[in-house]
Amino acid sequence: MLRSAKDIQRCPVYAAEGNVGDVEALFFDDESWKVRYLVVKACGLLANRRVLTSPELIGCLDREAGVL
């Protein structure tokens, strides 16, 4: 399903432990235009660090709650 990059940027990212950070940027494949990586600005123990993660590790976007 297509989503706007603006819908995803600044979205909080949650794991089993709770909020792990916010999406700061998206990296696209320049040929297929698929999202290849998400840059997550971490919080908690990794505060102020950026983590590069695969979108395959993200479950789903909850548009109503605005979270991943």
PyMOL commands that set and color helices and strands:
alter all, ss='L'
color gray80, all
select helices_A, chain A and resi 5-8+44-46+55-57
alter helices_A, ss='H'
color red, helices_A
select strands_A, chain A and resi 12-15+18-28+35-42+50-53
alter strands_A, ss='S'
color yellow, strands_A
deselect
rebuild
show_as cartoon
